Amino acid sequence: MQPQDVSQQTRDLRDMSTAEIAELVAELGQPSFRTKQIVSWVWEKNVSSFDEMTNLPKSLRTALAERCHLGAVDEAACQRSKDGSRKYLVRFEDGTSVECVGMPSGSRLTVCASTQAGCGMKCSFCATGAAGLTRSLSASEIYQQVIHVRDDFDMRITGVVMMGQGEPFANYDATLAALRRLNDPNGLGIGARHLTVSTCGIIPMITRFSREPEQFTLAVSLHSAVQRTRDALMPGVRRYSLLRLYDAMGEYADRTGRRPTYEYALIKGVNDTDEELTYLCDFCRDTLCHVNLIQLNDVAGSRFRPSSPERANDFVRRLASVGVEATIRRSRGADIDAACGQLKQRFT
């Protein structure tokens, strides 16, 4: 009979919270300072075996190996852009794969991480949405994407955006746990304001997020301020009207004092018309917000095409005329499979 894989019999140490590791340390009769050492090896140094935990006694390493394992992330593919960004397809222990991206800019490195494998929101312009939802990721799996990018670039991570595959607020608890781990000085110690969650607009979770003590940043995928257009583009949030979203975002700004961002992917002939621009100006006027205009990535087989750079500049000028700051997001990775889901489709 073949012995079972230890990973099928034990818990992944990377999935354990600091409190759970502390409990395990006490159970093993070890002094409490071992907790911080173990957390550092797992969350900061990203070791792949217990033998690498060189400041732990061999007896403790053996005991940990008997009770736990260290889940691995394998790189299934990597594409490198001439602008320096790198897009990865990483695979977890059960064979599930997701995409993440590293985007360097001088001494800064931002990671775009996925919170789910696939997505159930069915946004009509999104390559990930077309494939549907496989499963949600654990906090550890979200965190490991960031660590993988850090180690590949051999650079300190200065910011993380949860804007990859999946809807973060459909996986709220794991997303929040990952954010807290990224923010933790015993993890990567990234400032809360440099950790951003992007949601399609799940209103109950926006309200819940506004009550969290940390100053994490919120971005909302808006893509249209015309109800019929948004419903067509984003059927997964059709139940949450723009009026309700407007009220929820006002409450968010009032409660937190933080300025949220509206993500707006400009789609030629769909949401870049004069009518759409007028409605967007009305939606944002006299509110605390920033508009991030995105030039849509071309996705093979999609009926949608990006708006022209000139049209994007029209949006910036009109929004500025009503007191709303807007910027055009610089496209990264245009020469590789830049849109969420494209790389996964190629290698699966």
matplotlib code that plots the C-alpha trace (Angstrom):
import matplotlib.pyplot as plt

x = [0.0, 1.3, 1.7, -0.7, 0.7, 1.4, -0.4, -3.6, -3.3, -2.0, -2.9, -1.1, 0.9, 0.5, -3.3, -2.9, -3.3, -0.8, -3.2, -3.4, 0.4, 0.7, -1.7, 0.3, 3.5, 2.0, 0.7, 4.2, 5.5, 7.6, 8.3, 6.0, 8.8, 8.9, 5.5, 7.1, 10.0, 7.7, 5.5, 8.6, 9.8, 6.4, 5.0, 8.1, 10.9, 8.5, 10.5, 9.6, 10.6, 10.8, 14.6, 15.1, 13.8, 17.4, 16.7, 14.3, 15.6, 15.5, 13.0, 10.5, 11.0, 10.3, 7.2, 5.9, 6.5, 4.5, 1.5, 1.7, 2.9, 4.0, 1.7, 3.6, 2.7, 4.1, 4.6, 2.8, 3.7, 5.2, 5.0, 7.4, 6.4, 8.9, 7.6, 8.9, 5.7, 5.4, 2.2, 2.1, -0.1, 0.4, -1.0, -2.0, -1.8, -5.2, -4.4, -6.4, -4.6, -4.9, -3.2, -1.2, 0.9, 4.0, 4.2, 7.5, 8.0, 11.4, 12.0, 8.3, 6.6, 2.9, 1.2, -2.2, -3.6, -6.6, -9.0, -10.9, -10.2, -12.5, -15.4, -19.1, -20.0, -20.3, -19.1, -19.6, -16.2, -14.1, -12.1, -12.3, -16.1, -16.6, -15.0, -17.1, -16.2, -14.1, -13.7, -12.7, -9.1, -7.9, -6.1, -2.9, -3.4, -4.0, -0.9, 1.3, 0.7, 2.2, 5.2, 5.8, 6.0, 8.3, 10.7, 10.7, 11.5, 13.7, 12.2, 10.2, 6.5, 5.2, 1.5, -1.1, -4.3, -7.0, -8.0, -7.1, -9.5, -12.6, -14.8, -13.0, -16.3, -17.7, -14.8, -14.8, -13.3, -10.3, -9.7, -9.7, -7.4, -5.0, -5.0, -4.3, -1.4, 0.1, -0.3, 1.2, 4.7, 5.4, 4.2, 5.2, 4.4, 2.7, 0.9, -2.9, -3.4, -1.3, -3.6, -6.6, -9.7, -11.7, -15.3, -18.1, -20.3, -21.6, -23.3, -23.6, -19.9, -19.0, -20.9, -19.1, -15.7, -16.3, -16.5, -13.1, -10.5, -7.8, -7.4, -7.5, -8.4, -11.6, -12.1, -15.5, -15.9, -18.5, -18.1, -21.4, -23.6, -26.5, -28.5, -29.4, -25.8, -24.3, -26.9, -25.8, -22.1, -22.3, -25.2, -23.7, -24.6, -27.9, -29.7, -27.7, -29.1, -26.9, -29.0, -28.2, -24.6, -24.5, -25.9, -23.6, -20.5, -21.6, -22.0, -18.6, -16.9, -18.7, -17.7, -14.1, -13.1, -11.3, -11.7, -12.8, -12.0, -14.4, -12.9, -14.3, -13.2, -13.8, -15.6, -16.0, -19.6, -20.9, -20.0, -18.0, -20.9, -21.9, -24.9, -22.8, -20.3, -23.1, -24.5, -21.0, -20.4, -23.8, -23.0, -19.7, -20.3, -20.1, -18.9, -15.6, -14.2, -11.6, -12.3, -9.8, -10.3, -9.1, -8.4, -10.0, -7.6, -8.4, -9.6, -9.7, -13.3, -14.8, -17.2, -15.9, -13.2, -11.3, -12.1, -9.6, -7.0, -8.6, -12.0, -10.3, -9.0, -12.5, -13.6, -10.8, -11.6, -15.4, -15.0, -12.6, -15.1, -17.5, -14.8, -14.0, -10.4, -9.9, -6.8, -6.1, -4.6, -1.4, -1.8, 0.8, 1.6, 0.0, 2.4, 1.4, -1.9, -2.7, -6.4, -7.5, -8.2, -6.2, -3.1, -5.1, -7.1, -3.8, -2.3, -5.4]
y = [0.0, 3.5, 5.9, 8.8, 12.3, 14.0, 17.1, 15.1, 14.2, 17.5, 21.1, 23.7, 25.8, 28.8, 28.6, 29.0, 32.4, 33.7, 32.7, 29.2, 28.9, 30.2, 27.5, 24.8, 26.1, 25.9, 22.4, 21.3, 22.7, 25.4, 28.9, 31.6, 33.4, 30.5, 31.7, 34.9, 32.9, 30.5, 33.3, 35.0, 31.9, 31.3, 34.7, 36.8, 34.4, 32.0, 28.9, 25.7, 23.2, 23.0, 22.3, 25.9, 27.1, 27.1, 29.0, 26.4, 23.2, 20.1, 18.5, 21.3, 21.2, 17.4, 18.0, 20.6, 18.4, 15.6, 17.9, 20.3, 20.8, 23.8, 24.2, 25.1, 27.4, 26.3, 28.7, 27.2, 30.1, 33.6, 36.3, 39.3, 42.6, 45.0, 47.6, 45.4, 43.9, 40.2, 38.1, 34.7, 31.7, 30.0, 26.6, 25.5, 22.0, 20.9, 21.9, 25.1, 27.9, 31.7, 34.8, 37.5, 40.4, 42.2, 45.9, 47.6, 51.4, 52.5, 51.3, 50.5, 47.1, 46.7, 43.3, 42.6, 39.5, 37.2, 36.4, 33.6, 31.1, 32.4, 34.7, 34.3, 38.0, 37.4, 40.9, 40.8, 42.4, 40.3, 37.2, 35.7, 36.1, 34.2, 31.1, 31.2, 30.5, 27.5, 28.3, 30.9, 31.1, 30.9, 33.9, 31.9, 31.4, 35.1, 36.0, 33.5, 35.1, 38.3, 36.4, 34.6, 37.9, 39.4, 36.5, 36.5, 40.2, 40.1, 43.5, 44.8, 44.9, 48.5, 48.0, 45.3, 45.6, 42.9, 43.5, 40.1, 37.2, 37.0, 39.3, 40.0, 40.7, 37.4, 36.0, 38.6, 36.9, 35.4, 38.6, 40.6, 38.0, 38.3, 42.1, 42.0, 39.5, 41.8, 44.7, 42.9, 43.9, 40.2, 39.6, 42.1, 45.2, 47.0, 50.2, 49.8, 52.7, 50.8, 47.8, 48.2, 46.0, 46.4, 45.3, 45.2, 46.9, 44.4, 46.9, 44.9, 44.2, 47.8, 48.7, 46.0, 47.1, 50.7, 49.5, 47.7, 49.4, 49.4, 52.2, 49.9, 51.5, 50.8, 50.8, 50.1, 48.9, 51.3, 51.1, 53.1, 55.5, 54.6, 51.7, 49.9, 50.0, 48.8, 46.0, 44.8, 45.0, 43.7, 41.4, 40.0, 43.2, 44.0, 43.6, 46.6, 49.7, 52.7, 54.7, 52.3, 52.3, 56.1, 56.1, 53.3, 55.1, 58.4, 56.5, 54.9, 58.3, 59.8, 57.0, 56.5, 60.0, 58.1, 58.8, 55.7, 55.2, 54.4, 52.1, 52.9, 50.8, 52.9, 50.7, 52.2, 53.0, 51.4, 53.6, 56.4, 58.3, 61.9, 60.6, 58.2, 61.0, 63.3, 60.6, 59.9, 63.6, 63.7, 60.6, 61.8, 65.5, 66.8, 63.5, 62.4, 60.2, 59.7, 58.2, 55.8, 55.6, 52.3, 51.7, 48.3, 45.4, 43.7, 40.2, 37.7, 36.9, 39.8, 42.2, 45.1, 47.5, 50.1, 53.8, 56.1, 58.0, 61.2, 60.1, 59.2, 62.7, 64.1, 62.3, 63.7, 67.3, 67.0, 65.4, 68.1, 70.7, 69.5, 69.2, 65.5, 64.3, 61.6, 59.9, 57.6, 54.4, 53.6, 50.3, 47.7, 44.5, 45.4, 43.1, 40.1, 38.5, 41.5, 41.1, 38.9, 35.3, 35.5, 33.7, 31.0, 30.4, 30.0, 27.4, 25.4]
z = [0.0, -0.9, 2.0, 1.9, 1.1, 4.5, 3.1, 3.0, 6.7, 8.3, 8.3, 6.2, 8.6, 6.2, 6.9, 10.6, 12.3, 14.8, 17.6, 16.3, 15.9, 19.5, 20.7, 18.8, 20.4, 23.9, 23.1, 22.2, 25.5, 23.8, 25.1, 23.6, 21.7, 19.3, 17.9, 16.5, 15.1, 13.3, 12.0, 10.6, 8.8, 7.2, 6.5, 5.9, 4.8, 2.9, 3.7, 1.8, 4.5, 8.3, 8.1, 6.9, 10.3, 11.6, 14.8, 16.0, 17.8, 15.7, 18.1, 17.4, 13.7, 13.8, 15.9, 13.5, 10.5, 12.2, 12.8, 9.8, 6.3, 4.2, 1.2, -1.9, -4.8, -8.2, -11.1, -14.1, -16.4, -16.4, -19.1, -19.0, -20.5, -22.0, -19.5, -16.7, -15.4, -15.0, -15.1, -13.4, -13.5, -10.1, -9.1, -5.6, -4.0, -5.3, -8.9, -8.8, -10.7, -10.6, -12.0, -10.3, -11.6, -10.5, -11.6, -10.8, -11.0, -9.9, -6.4, -5.9, -6.6, -6.7, -6.8, -8.3, -6.6, -7.1, -4.4, -6.2, -8.9, -11.6, -10.8, -10.5, -11.3, -15.0, -16.1, -19.9, -20.8, -18.5, -19.6, -16.1, -15.8, -19.0, -17.4, -14.2, -10.6, -9.6, -5.8, -3.4, -2.2, 1.4, 3.0, 2.7, -1.0, -1.5, 0.6, -1.2, -4.6, -3.2, -1.6, -4.9, -6.8, -4.1, -4.3, -8.1, -8.3, -5.2, -4.2, -1.3, -2.0, -1.5, -2.5, -3.2, -5.1, -4.9, -8.5, -10.0, -10.6, -8.5, -6.4, -3.1, -1.2, -2.3, -0.3, 2.4, 5.4, 3.6, 1.8, 5.0, 6.7, 3.8, 4.1, 7.8, 7.2, 4.5, 6.9, 9.9, 10.9, 11.3, 7.7, 5.0, 7.0, 4.1, 5.1, 5.2, 2.7, 0.2, 0.4, -1.9, -2.4, -5.6, -5.6, -8.2, -5.6, -3.1, -0.8, 2.5, 2.3, 1.5, 4.7, 6.7, 5.2, 6.3, 9.9, 9.9, 12.1, 9.5, 6.9, 3.9, 0.5, -1.4, -5.1, -6.7, -10.3, -11.6, -15.4, -16.0, -14.1, -16.3, -14.7, -18.0, -19.2, -15.8, -15.6, -19.0, -18.3, -14.7, -14.2, -11.0, -9.1, -10.9, -7.5, -6.1, -7.8, -8.5, -6.1, -3.3, -4.3, -4.3, -0.7, 0.5, -0.8, 0.8, 4.1, 3.6, 3.0, 6.0, 8.3, 7.3, 6.0, 3.1, -0.5, -2.5, -6.2, -9.0, -11.6, -15.1, -18.1, -21.2, -23.8, -27.3, -28.1, -24.9, -21.9, -23.5, -25.1, -24.2, -22.3, -20.2, -19.5, -18.3, -16.0, -14.6, -13.8, -12.1, -10.1, -8.8, -8.4, -4.8, -3.5, -2.0, -4.8, -7.5, -10.9, -12.4, -16.1, -17.6, -21.3, -21.8, -22.7, -26.0, -25.3, -28.2, -29.1, -27.2, -28.9, -26.8, -28.0, -26.0, -26.4, -27.9, -25.8, -27.0, -25.6, -22.3, -22.1, -22.7, -19.6, -17.5, -18.6, -18.1, -14.7, -13.7, -14.7, -12.0, -9.4, -9.7, -10.0, -12.6, -14.0, -16.8, -15.6, -17.5, -19.2, -18.1, -19.9, -23.2, -25.0, -22.9, -21.8, -19.7, -19.0, -16.1, -17.3, -20.5, -19.3, -17.6, -20.7, -22.7, -20.3, -19.3]

ax = plt.figure().add_subplot(projection="3d")
ax.plot(x, y, z, "-o")
ax.set_aspect("equal")
plt.show()
